[in-house]
Amino acid sequence: MSRIFVYGEGRIPYRVDFDFHGYEEPDSEHRLPDWSRPNCYSNHAVERPGIHLPVIDIDVDIAVARPVVEEVFADADRDSFGWIESTTPGHWHVYIDSPIGWADYLLRLQSLVDRGVVEPGYVNAAEYRHATFVRIPGVAKPQPVAVPTLGDGEPW
């Protein structure tokens, strides 16, 4: 029997204040669990320490990504996958409601990198943070703010 997929269900929501300059600088953010005004969901399962429910940022076409992700997570029930389009056109977030241990999760994320479906920096950041995050549907990435410069290119 199939069920209705509800994104974020069972995951700890976070309020993340991104000062994002790429995955090379994972220290450039502040994150706190926030049930009242979250902007991201994590892979951390509610009230289940050490259990992870994968959330993965996919930056390739769904027609390419879906079969690869489903192969890498072949032991997960097909009804446990939820594909939500990102606010970035052509990009996707996949929620997998199938509990997994951290070490196994990282191995599978690396497999997705090796197959060209996930960016290497996403996995590096996941290792550093001991978590993966995706923005809640409707929450767009902040746009960089142009810094006024003097004629020589130096900020004023």
Secondary structure, 3 states (H helix, E strand, C coil): CCCCCCCCCCEEEEEEEECCCCCCCCCCEEEEECCCCCCEEEEEECCCCCCECCEEEECCCHHHHHHHHHHHCCCCCHHHEEEEECCCCCCEEEEECCCECHHHHHHHHHHHHHCCCCCHHHHHHHHHHCCCEEECCCCCCCCCCCCCECCCCCEC
